[in-house]
Amino acid sequence: MYTPPAFKEETLSVLHDIIDAASLSTFVTATADGLLATPLPLLLDRDEGPHGTLYGHVARANPQGTTPAIGAALATFMGPDAYVSPSWYAAKREHGKVVPTWNYVAVHAYGAAEFFTDEDRLLDVVTRLTNRHEKARTEPWQVSDAPTAFVNAQLRGIIGIRLPIDRLDGKRKMSQNRSTEDRAGVSAGLAASPRPEDRLLAGEIPA
């Protein structure tokens, strides 16, 4: 990921927070047949390894789980994002030499992927993933709510993924390279947007 110094995010806890906040990642592997990619939720274990370890699973019928990977795998995570109109810049009124851009937060995680089919490990992964996404509900659903034989049959239909993170690239592009006046215009423009996501992002623009 191209990351100019003004946008580079290197704090491990912040990178982990971005990963945890992302609802869905894209898991990519290079193979002899070309690139394979699957959108899927991944669970971060912050304490396993120097940069953390990711866990997830793909369907057994998905060729990504059985096609040998070449080199490192990549998991991408997107945070908040928004279009930035050049009409928001003070510079537009001063000289007009402005163009549109996009503000966003992203993290790329790299590492050698391990695929596994052991049912105990698979049960642990699906249980932790489920608990993570159900915990905010008034009456959380649990894997143990389903019949054991049914759960075991479902586990035979998936392949687990373990990705120990070797490297993290983080980017927080929030108009840091613009003047104070331009940043104020971007923040005001996002705050007035009809998109709730844009309005939330308005507060991320540095003063």
N, C-alpha and C positions, 0 to 999 in steps of 0.2 A: 504494500500500500504506500503510495506517495504521501509523505508526511513532512511538509516544510516545518522548520523549527518553531514557528509561531503557533502551529496547530498540534504539536506533538504532545501526547499524554503518556507519561512514564510511571506514574505512581501506581504500584501494584494493587493497592486496595481500591483505588479508583477504577482501574481496569476490571477488577473483579466485580465491582458494583455494576458496571456497564453490562458485563456478561450476565449477571444475575437478573438485571432489569429487562433484558431482552426476552421476549416471549418465544421467539423462534430464531434459530440459526440456519445457516446453510453449511452443510458438511461436504467438503470437496476432496476427492482423491484423484491422483494421476495414475493411469493404468496403461498397459500396452495397447488397449483399445481406445484410448483417449481419456478425457476428463469425465468423471462421474460426480454428480452433485445431488444431494437430497436435502430438502428443507425439513428440519426436525428440531424438537426441543432437546437441549442438552443440559445436564446437571453439572454444576461446578463443585468439586471438592477442593476448597481453598487450601487445605492443610496437607494435601497429598502431593509431594514434590515441591521444588523451589518456586514454581510458577502456578501450581494447582494442576488438577487433572479433571478432564471432562468425561462424562458418561452419558450414554444414550443407547438407542437401538434402532434398527431398521427391519423392515419385513424380510423374512427369509427369502421371499421371491425377488427381492431387490438385488440386482447383480452387484451393487456396490459392496454388499456384505461378503461376497465370495470371490470377487475379482482381485487378484493380488495388486496391492498399491506399489507405486514406484516413488520412493522418496517420502517426504513428509506429507501428511494430510493437513488440510486447512479448514478451520471452522470460523465463519464470519458472523459477527453480531452487530446489528444496527441499533443505535439509540435514537433519540429524537432527531427529526430533520425538518427542514422548511425551505421553500423557495424564498430568495431574497431579491426584491425588485430594485433596480437601480434608481427608481423614482424616489426611494426612501433616503438616498444619500444627499447630504448637504453639497457634496461635490458635483452633483448633477446641476444644481443651480449656479455653481461657481464657474464650471468649465465644460460640463457635459461629457467628459471623458470617463464614462462609467458603463459597466455591463452587468447583466444578471449573474447571479451565482447561487449556490446552494449551501446552506449551513447544515451540519450534521455531526453526529457522534458515531464512531465505529471502532470496533476492536477485531483484529485478526489474530487467531491463535493457531500456532503451528506445532506439530509433533508427529511422532510415528504412531499410527493407529493400530490398535489391537482389536481383533474381532473374536468374540467368544460365544459359545452356545451352552455353557454349563448352566443348568436350571437354577441352582442356588444363587449364582451371581446375577442371572437375569431377573430373578424375583427381587433381589435386593435393589437393582436399578429401577425397575418399574414401580416398586414400592416407594422409593425415595422421590422419584419424579412425581408420582401421584400425590404424595404427601405435600410436596412443595406447592403444587398448583391447587390443591384442595384446602389448604390450611386456613385460608381467609373466609371460607364458606361457613355459614351458621351450622350446618350439619354436614361435615366433610365426608365424602365417600372414601372408603378404604378398600384396598385390594382384597383384604380378608372378608369383605362383604359379599364377594362372589364365591360360588362353590369351588372348592379346592380342585376338583377334577377339571372344571372349566378353565380355571386359571392355568393349570399345568398344560392344558391343550393349547391355550393362547401362547404360552411361553415357547412351545415347540415351533411356533410360527414366526419367531423373531430371532435376530442375531444381535448380540450386544456389542457396543463400541466402548473402548477405553482409549482416551487420548491424553497421555501425559504431556503437558505443555512445555515445549522447549523454548519457545519465543512468543512474545506478545507485542504486537504493533497496535498502538492506540492513537486515535486522532479525534480532537475536539475542535471543529472548525466553527467558530462563533464570531466571525468578523473581527478577530483580534488584530488583523493586518490593516484595518481601516482607522481613520481618525476618530477622535472622541465624538465629533459632531456626526459623522457617518454612523457610528455605532448607536448613538442615541436615536437616529432616524430609523435604523433597522429595528431596534427594540420597540419603538412606537408603532412602526408599521406592522410588526408581528402581533403586538398587543391589540391592534384594531382589526385583526383578521377574523373572518367568520369561522375559521378552522380552530377548534379547541386545542389541537396539537401545536399550532402556531402560537397561540396565546400563552401556552405553557413555556414555550421556548423563549419568549420575549425576556423572561427573567434570567436566562442563561447568558445573554449578551453582556460582556463586561462594560462597565460605565467608563 
